[in-house]
Amino acid sequence: MLDLKLMQKDPAVVREALKKRNSSIDVDEFTRLDARRKELIAEGEQLKSERNKVGPEIARRKREKQDASDLLERMAEVSARVKELDGELSAVEASEQEWMMAVPNIPHDSVPLGKSEEDNPEVRRWGEPAAFDFEPREHWDLGTELGGLDFERAAKLAGSRFSVSYGWCARLERALAQLMLDTHTAHHGYTEVIPPFMVNRKTMTGTGQLPKFEEDLFKLENWDYFMIPTAEVPLTNLFADEVIDGSLLPVKFCAQTPCFRSEAGSYGKDTKGLIRLHQFYKVEMVNFVHPDKSYEALEDMTSAAERILQLLKLPYRVITLCSGDIGFSAAKTYDIEVWVPGQNTYREISSCSNCEDFQARRANIRFSESGSKKKPYVHTLNGSGLAVGRCLVAVMENYQQKDGSIVIPEALKPYMGGLEVVEPK
């Protein structure tokens, strides 16, 4: 959520930010609401002041057996009007809060201008795509023929956009997640967490999934609980309504969890394979940092995600999301896209974002500084480190052989019980 004082004092800044995002949100609506709020407060305070002044006079007249009916009548009118004003003020403040909750974050000055993903500039590349002497196949063909993936039985169990993994494939996915967790905890300073996989409405609101994106979530019937779309949600809200000891910053958490997404609006896209499922695994990184160091932390987080791909020797590129493509809560985002030869393109495998104090304001996460009574909002960052299923796709397609076998990357062999090649049977 944006700073209310910024909205009140300099709405032009927000108007310009929304323009960069190609948002149709009307800043003038907030201005009108806030002006009415001030009018209501002013009138209410004036009437309450009048009531405070008249009160002693009524008491005096009653003590001296004088008629106070005119003042009592006036005070009845004042009380009725104050009640009306308080009711309207509550409604206006609720509308103002609702408006604020629907406004996305302000893009950082370094975010390039653009309208869509077509305008996202490339920052760097790592590795060269392998030159196959055969036509590389897509992962769903490889996985099915090797007996590791089963989409038909998954559809029988749950419907479309689900998968079942067997044997080597299930172990390979587990190995990928283990490599990510071991690397982030041992080398990048993260503490591993196992959070709840379902959370309440307040938690979803804290990170920005609600109220705007409810159609993208899976909600439990008869419960005000939601299945998490990413571990960012519970990890960020661990400190909701708390003050973090500033000497402990940065605090860095990571978690492997299932993620549940309705994929609303993706009809017809990636209907085959593991790219866009309703349920998938992801290792997520979340940082709580001092505001002065959040952009340094964003670079570090992105490097940590890249390190996994480097260990796996998977070619990738890093892009910066433009102002028209950046996520709701983010001030700046790097996307990492891994090369998938079966589709002959790069596909997103991680997004690393600095949300600055946007989520911290929604979730009320502050920190203390030695020698200061102020308790500023912390900056929060989140990033995939990595999407496990998509990493599985990249390994299968980049390490495939002409005979349909798949070589196990060196970094994963310690996790695979000695298996070096998945061979056709």
C-alpha positions as CSV (number, residue, x, y, z in Angstrom):
1,M,0.0,0.0,0.0
2,L,1.2,3.5,-0.8
3,D,2.0,6.1,1.8
4,L,-1.3,7.9,2.6
5,K,0.7,11.2,3.2
6,L,2.1,10.9,-0.3
7,M,-1.4,10.6,-1.8
8,Q,-2.6,13.6,0.2
9,K,0.3,15.9,-0.4
10,D,1.5,15.0,-3.9
11,P,-1.1,12.9,-5.9
12,A,0.6,14.0,-9.1
13,V,3.5,11.5,-8.3
14,V,1.0,8.7,-8.0
15,R,-0.8,9.8,-11.2
16,E,2.4,9.7,-13.1
17,A,3.3,6.3,-11.7
18,L,0.0,4.9,-12.7
19,K,0.4,6.4,-16.2
20,K,3.7,4.5,-16.5
21,R,2.0,1.3,-15.5
22,N,-0.8,1.9,-18.1
23,S,-3.3,1.8,-15.2
24,S,-6.8,3.3,-15.5
25,I,-7.1,4.0,-11.8
26,D,-8.5,7.5,-11.3
27,V,-6.4,9.5,-8.8
28,D,-9.1,12.2,-8.7
29,E,-11.5,9.7,-7.1
30,F,-9.1,9.6,-4.1
31,T,-8.8,13.4,-4.1
32,R,-12.5,13.8,-3.9
33,L,-12.9,11.2,-1.2
34,D,-10.1,12.8,0.9
35,A,-11.6,16.3,0.5
36,R,-14.9,15.0,1.7
37,R,-13.3,13.2,4.6
38,K,-11.7,16.5,5.7
39,E,-15.0,18.3,5.3
40,L,-16.7,15.7,7.5
41,I,-14.0,15.9,10.1
42,A,-14.1,19.7,10.2
43,E,-17.9,19.8,10.6
44,G,-17.8,17.1,13.2
45,E,-15.1,18.9,15.3
46,Q,-17.0,22.2,15.1
47,L,-20.2,20.6,16.4
48,K,-18.4,18.7,19.1
49,S,-16.7,21.9,20.1
50,E,-20.1,23.6,20.3
51,R,-21.4,20.7,22.4
52,N,-18.5,21.0,24.8
53,K,-19.1,24.8,25.2
54,V,-22.9,24.5,25.7
55,G,-22.7,21.6,28.2
56,P,-21.6,23.8,31.1
57,E,-24.2,26.4,30.3
58,I,-27.0,23.7,30.4
59,A,-25.6,22.5,33.7
60,R,-25.6,26.0,35.1
61,R,-29.2,26.7,34.1
62,K,-30.4,23.4,35.6
63,R,-28.6,24.3,38.9
64,E,-30.3,27.7,39.0
65,K,-33.7,26.3,38.0
66,Q,-33.6,28.2,34.7
67,D,-35.1,27.0,31.4
68,A,-32.6,25.1,29.2
69,S,-35.0,23.7,26.7
70,D,-33.7,25.7,23.8
71,L,-30.1,24.5,24.4
72,L,-31.2,20.9,25.0
73,E,-33.1,21.0,21.7
74,R,-30.1,22.4,19.9
75,M,-27.8,19.7,21.5
76,A,-30.2,17.0,20.4
77,E,-29.8,18.4,16.8
78,V,-26.1,18.5,17.2
79,S,-25.9,14.9,18.5
80,A,-28.0,13.7,15.7
81,R,-25.9,15.4,13.1
82,V,-22.6,14.2,14.8
83,K,-23.9,10.7,14.5
84,E,-24.7,11.2,10.8
85,L,-21.3,12.7,10.2
86,D,-19.5,9.8,12.0
87,G,-21.4,7.3,9.9
88,E,-20.6,9.1,6.7
89,L,-17.0,9.5,7.8
90,S,-16.6,5.8,8.4
91,A,-18.0,5.0,4.9
92,V,-15.7,7.6,3.3
93,E,-12.7,6.3,5.1
94,A,-13.6,2.7,4.1
95,S,-13.9,3.8,0.5
96,E,-10.6,5.6,0.7
97,Q,-8.9,2.5,2.2
98,E,-10.5,0.3,-0.5
99,W,-9.1,2.7,-3.1
100,M,-5.6,2.6,-1.6
101,M,-5.6,-1.2,-1.4
102,A,-6.3,-1.4,-5.2
103,V,-3.4,0.9,-6.2
104,P,-0.2,-0.8,-7.3
105,N,3.3,0.1,-6.2
106,I,5.2,3.0,-7.7
107,P,7.9,1.8,-10.1
108,H,11.5,2.7,-9.2
109,D,13.1,5.3,-11.3
110,S,15.4,2.7,-12.8
111,V,12.5,0.7,-14.2
112,P,12.3,1.1,-18.0
113,L,9.2,2.5,-19.6
114,G,7.1,0.1,-21.6
115,K,3.6,-1.3,-22.2
116,S,4.1,-5.1,-22.2
117,E,6.6,-7.9,-22.0
118,E,7.7,-7.0,-25.5
119,D,9.4,-3.9,-24.0
120,N,11.4,-5.7,-21.3
121,P,15.1,-5.1,-21.9
122,E,17.7,-7.9,-21.5
123,V,20.3,-7.3,-18.8
124,R,22.7,-10.2,-19.4
125,R,23.0,-13.8,-20.6
126,W,24.8,-16.8,-19.2
127,G,25.7,-19.9,-21.1
128,E,25.2,-20.9,-24.7
129,P,22.3,-23.1,-25.8
130,A,23.5,-26.5,-26.9
131,A,23.7,-27.3,-30.6
132,F,21.8,-30.6,-31.0
133,D,22.5,-32.9,-34.0
134,F,18.8,-34.0,-33.8
135,E,15.5,-32.2,-33.4
136,P,15.1,-31.7,-29.6
137,R,11.9,-32.9,-28.1
138,E,9.6,-31.3,-25.6
139,H,9.6,-32.5,-22.0
140,W,6.1,-33.9,-22.0
141,D,7.1,-36.4,-24.8
142,L,10.4,-37.2,-23.1
143,G,8.9,-37.7,-19.6
144,T,5.9,-39.7,-20.8
145,E,8.0,-42.1,-22.9
146,L,10.5,-42.6,-20.1
147,G,7.7,-43.5,-17.7
148,G,8.3,-40.5,-15.5
149,L,5.3,-38.2,-16.3
150,D,1.6,-39.1,-16.5
151,F,-0.8,-36.4,-17.5
152,E,-3.7,-38.8,-18.4
153,R,-4.0,-40.2,-14.9
154,A,-3.6,-36.7,-13.4
155,A,-6.5,-35.6,-15.5
156,K,-8.5,-38.5,-14.1
157,L,-7.7,-37.6,-10.6
158,A,-8.1,-33.8,-10.7
159,G,-8.7,-32.5,-14.3
160,S,-6.5,-30.5,-16.6
161,R,-3.3,-28.7,-15.6
162,F,-2.1,-31.3,-13.2
163,S,0.6,-34.0,-13.5
164,V,1.7,-37.2,-11.8
165,S,5.4,-38.0,-11.5
166,Y,6.9,-41.5,-11.0
167,G,10.3,-42.9,-10.0
168,W,13.2,-41.1,-11.5
169,C,11.1,-38.0,-12.4
170,A,9.7,-37.7,-8.9
171,R,13.2,-38.1,-7.4
172,L,14.7,-35.6,-9.9
173,E,12.2,-33.0,-8.9
174,R,12.9,-33.6,-5.3
175,A,16.7,-33.5,-6.0
176,L,16.3,-30.1,-7.7
177,A,14.4,-28.7,-4.7
178,Q,17.1,-30.1,-2.3
179,L,19.9,-28.5,-4.4
180,M,18.1,-25.2,-4.2
181,L,17.5,-25.3,-0.4
182,D,21.0,-26.5,0.3
183,T,22.6,-23.8,-1.8
184,H,20.5,-21.0,-0.4
185,T,20.9,-22.0,3.2
186,A,24.6,-23.0,3.1
187,H,25.9,-20.2,0.8
188,H,23.4,-17.4,0.7
189,G,22.5,-16.9,4.3
190,Y,18.9,-18.1,4.2
191,T,17.0,-19.8,7.0
192,E,14.8,-22.7,5.8
193,V,11.1,-22.5,6.8
194,I,8.1,-24.8,6.5
195,P,5.1,-22.5,6.6
196,P,1.4,-23.3,6.4
197,F,0.2,-24.0,2.8
198,M,-3.2,-22.3,3.5
199,V,-3.6,-18.8,5.0
200,N,-6.3,-16.4,6.0
201,R,-7.6,-13.4,4.2
202,K,-5.5,-10.9,6.2
203,T,-2.4,-12.7,5.2
204,M,-3.3,-12.7,1.5
205,T,-4.0,-9.0,1.8
206,G,-0.7,-8.3,3.4
207,T,1.3,-9.2,0.4
208,G,-1.1,-7.8,-2.2
209,Q,-2.9,-10.9,-3.5
210,L,-6.2,-9.5,-2.1
211,P,-8.4,-7.9,-2.8
212,K,-7.4,-7.4,-6.4
213,F,-6.5,-10.9,-7.5
214,E,-9.0,-13.1,-5.7
215,E,-10.0,-14.8,-8.9
216,D,-6.5,-16.2,-9.3
217,L,-6.6,-18.0,-5.9
218,F,-8.1,-21.2,-4.7
219,K,-10.4,-20.6,-1.7
220,L,-11.6,-23.2,0.7
221,E,-15.4,-23.6,0.7
222,N,-17.0,-22.6,4.0
223,W,-13.6,-21.3,5.3
224,D,-12.0,-17.9,4.8
225,Y,-8.8,-19.7,4.0
226,F,-6.9,-19.6,0.7
227,M,-4.3,-22.1,-0.7
228,I,-1.0,-20.2,-1.1
229,P,-0.1,-19.2,-4.7
230,T,3.6,-18.8,-3.5
231,A,5.5,-19.1,-0.2
232,E,6.1,-15.4,-0.5
233,V,2.7,-15.0,1.2
234,P,3.3,-16.8,4.5
235,L,7.0,-16.0,4.7
236,T,6.4,-12.2,4.3
237,N,3.6,-12.2,6.8
238,L,5.6,-14.0,9.5
239,F,6.4,-10.5,10.9
240,A,2.9,-8.9,10.3
241,D,2.0,-6.4,13.0
242,E,5.5,-6.8,14.5
243,V,8.6,-4.6,15.0
244,I,11.8,-6.3,14.0
245,D,15.0,-5.5,15.9
246,G,16.9,-3.5,13.3
247,S,20.2,-5.0,14.4
248,L,19.0,-8.4,13.0
249,L,18.4,-7.1,9.5
250,P,18.6,-8.5,6.9
251,V,16.4,-11.4,7.8
252,K,16.3,-14.0,4.9
253,F,13.9,-16.9,4.7
254,C,13.5,-19.6,2.1
255,A,10.9,-22.4,1.7
256,Q,9.9,-25.1,-0.6
257,T,6.1,-25.3,-0.9
258,P,3.4,-26.4,-3.3
259,C,1.9,-23.4,-5.0
260,F,-1.8,-23.3,-6.1
261,R,-3.0,-21.0,-8.9
262,S,-6.2,-20.9,-10.8
263,E,-4.4,-19.5,-13.9
264,A,-7.4,-17.3,-14.6
265,G,-6.9,-15.5,-17.9
266,S,-4.5,-18.1,-19.3
267,Y,-7.0,-20.1,-21.3
268,G,-5.4,-21.8,-24.2
269,K,-1.8,-21.0,-23.0
270,D,0.6,-23.8,-22.2
271,T,-2.1,-26.4,-22.0
272,K,0.5,-29.2,-22.4
273,G,3.3,-30.1,-20.0
274,L,4.5,-28.7,-16.7
275,I,4.8,-25.0,-17.6
276,R,1.5,-23.7,-16.3
277,L,-0.1,-26.0,-13.7
278,H,-2.7,-25.5,-11.0
279,Q,-0.3,-27.1,-8.5
280,F,3.5,-26.9,-8.6
281,Y,6.5,-26.7,-6.3
282,K,8.7,-23.7,-5.9
283,V,11.5,-22.7,-3.7
284,E,10.9,-19.1,-2.6
285,M,13.3,-16.5,-1.1
286,V,12.0,-13.6,1.1
287,N,14.2,-10.8,2.5
288,F,13.4,-8.2,5.2
289,V,16.0,-5.4,4.8
290,H,16.8,-1.9,5.8
291,P,15.4,0.6,3.3
292,D,18.9,1.9,2.4
293,K,20.0,-1.6,1.3
294,S,17.0,-3.0,-0.5
295,Y,18.4,-2.5,-4.0
296,E,21.7,-4.1,-3.1
297,A,19.6,-7.0,-1.7
298,L,17.7,-7.3,-5.0
299,E,20.9,-7.8,-6.9
300,D,22.1,-10.4,-4.3
301,M,18.8,-12.2,-4.5
302,T,18.8,-12.4,-8.3
303,S,22.4,-13.7,-8.2
304,A,21.4,-16.4,-5.7
305,A,18.7,-17.5,-8.1
306,E,21.1,-17.4,-11.0
307,R,23.6,-19.6,-9.1
308,I,21.2,-22.5,-9.2
309,L,21.1,-22.4,-13.0
310,Q,24.9,-22.0,-13.2
311,L,25.3,-25.1,-11.0
312,L,23.0,-27.0,-13.4
313,K,24.8,-25.5,-16.4
314,L,21.5,-24.3,-17.9
315,P,21.7,-21.3,-20.3
316,Y,19.6,-18.4,-19.2
317,R,19.0,-14.7,-19.6
318,V,18.0,-11.9,-17.1
319,I,15.6,-9.2,-18.1
320,T,14.2,-6.1,-16.3
321,L,10.4,-5.9,-16.3
322,C,9.2,-2.6,-17.8
323,S,6.7,-0.3,-16.1
324,G,3.8,-1.8,-18.0
325,D,4.7,-5.4,-17.1
326,I,5.8,-5.2,-13.5
327,G,3.8,-6.9,-10.8
328,F,1.2,-5.2,-8.5
329,S,3.4,-5.1,-5.4
330,A,6.8,-4.6,-7.0
331,A,8.8,-1.5,-7.4
332,K,11.4,-3.3,-9.5
333,T,11.6,-6.8,-10.9
334,Y,14.2,-9.0,-12.6
335,D,12.9,-12.0,-14.5
336,I,15.3,-15.0,-15.1
337,E,14.4,-17.0,-18.2
338,V,15.9,-20.4,-18.8
339,W,16.6,-21.9,-22.3
340,V,14.2,-24.7,-23.2
341,P,15.3,-26.2,-26.5
342,G,12.1,-28.2,-27.1
343,Q,10.3,-24.9,-27.6
344,N,13.4,-23.1,-28.9
345,T,12.9,-20.2,-26.6
346,Y,13.6,-18.8,-23.1
347,R,10.9,-19.3,-20.5
348,E,10.5,-17.6,-17.1
349,I,11.9,-19.6,-14.2
350,S,12.3,-16.9,-11.5
351,S,11.0,-13.4,-10.7
352,C,13.0,-11.4,-8.1
353,S,11.3,-8.2,-6.9
354,N,11.9,-5.4,-4.5
355,C,8.6,-4.3,-3.0
356,E,10.2,-1.5,-1.0
357,D,7.7,-0.7,1.9
358,F,4.6,-1.5,-0.1
359,Q,3.9,-4.9,1.5
360,A,5.2,-3.7,4.9
361,R,2.6,-1.0,5.0
362,R,-0.2,-3.5,4.2
363,A,1.1,-6.0,6.7
364,N,2.3,-3.4,9.3
365,I,5.9,-4.6,9.5
366,R,8.3,-2.1,11.0
367,F,11.8,-2.2,12.5
368,S,13.5,-0.4,15.3
369,E,16.8,1.5,15.1
370,S,19.2,2.0,18.0
371,G,18.9,5.6,19.4
372,S,15.7,6.4,17.6
373,K,12.1,6.3,18.7
374,K,10.9,6.1,15.1
375,K,9.8,2.7,13.8
376,P,10.0,2.9,10.0
377,Y,8.6,0.3,7.7
378,V,11.0,-2.4,6.5
379,H,11.6,-3.2,2.9
380,T,10.5,-6.6,1.6
381,L,11.9,-8.6,-1.3
382,N,10.8,-11.9,-2.8
383,G,12.1,-14.2,-5.5
384,S,11.9,-17.7,-6.9
385,G,14.9,-19.7,-6.2
386,L,13.7,-21.5,-8.4
387,A,10.4,-22.8,-9.8
388,V,11.1,-26.5,-9.4
389,G,8.8,-27.8,-12.1
390,R,10.1,-25.4,-14.7
391,C,13.6,-26.3,-13.7
392,L,12.7,-29.9,-14.2
393,V,11.5,-29.0,-17.7
394,A,14.8,-27.2,-18.5
395,V,16.9,-30.2,-17.2
396,M,15.0,-32.7,-19.2
397,E,15.1,-30.7,-22.4
398,N,18.7,-29.5,-22.2
399,Y,20.1,-32.8,-21.1
400,Q,18.2,-35.0,-23.5
401,Q,20.0,-37.4,-25.9
402,K,19.3,-38.6,-29.4
403,D,18.0,-42.0,-28.2
404,G,15.5,-40.3,-25.8
405,S,17.6,-40.7,-22.7
406,I,18.3,-37.9,-20.2
407,V,21.7,-37.3,-18.6
408,I,21.6,-36.3,-14.9
409,P,23.5,-33.0,-14.4
410,E,26.7,-33.3,-12.2
411,A,25.2,-31.1,-9.5
412,L,22.3,-33.4,-9.0
413,K,24.1,-36.8,-9.0
414,P,24.7,-36.7,-5.2
415,Y,20.9,-36.5,-4.8
416,M,20.0,-39.2,-7.3
417,G,21.4,-42.3,-5.6
418,G,24.0,-42.9,-8.3
419,L,21.7,-42.6,-11.3
420,E,23.6,-40.9,-14.1
421,V,21.3,-41.5,-17.1
422,V,17.6,-42.0,-17.4
423,E,17.3,-44.5,-20.3
424,P,14.4,-45.7,-22.4
425,K,13.0,-49.1,-21.4
